[in-house]
Amino acid sequence: MRNILLDSGPLIALFASTDRHHARYREIVLAADRDGLRFVTTWPCIVEASYLLSPEPRFAMLNFIRQGGAQIYPFDVSHLDDILVWMRRYTEAGKREMDLADASLYWLASETGITEIMTVDRNDFERYRLPDGRGFEIV
């Protein structure tokens, strides 16, 4: 089984049929069993996607999660020490920031070693480097 990090952008695209990335991510998810893929994410990504989706797609996304469409890794308050350091490091004044959803996936990658990620945030995830120097592989 190959684990892939799932960012909020693809979660939104999966359930918003008008999203320009909808067909691409839908195909990946539909082929997941055949291709031996398992999606992993965090609560901040789900909350962000839920906030940005309209009601019916939001309910469909939450049902997908409820049915095991993605495994959710919770983080503990103690992990905020590292998460805050990374968010400060990757936040450029007035330009770009590492939000909590991105930071939670960065934390998950550093905890699990999973570096493959489904994201529409190419610019951000291409610049992030894990503590061991590895970068993310964008799917």
C-alpha angles and dihedrals in degrees: 000000000000116000120214126188113237118212124198095255094066090042088057092045092051093058103030103075091195093057112112091230095049099103094045096052093039089057092050092050094045089052094045097102093046092047095043095243127155121188121219127188144151136248094254089061092049092047092049092049092045091053093051098045124083116243103272096044088043091055091047091051093049090048089051089054092045090053092053100263088143133015113235121218112202120208127212128234088252089065090063089081091068094033092056091050091053093045091053092045094053098039113097114198110259094348119066136349139195103235125204093262092055091043091052091054090046088053091048091051092050091048098045106024091237108144103164110100138181104216141140087208094090096152093054100041092045090059097045116097121192119232090264091053098254120135131215123269107222115216 
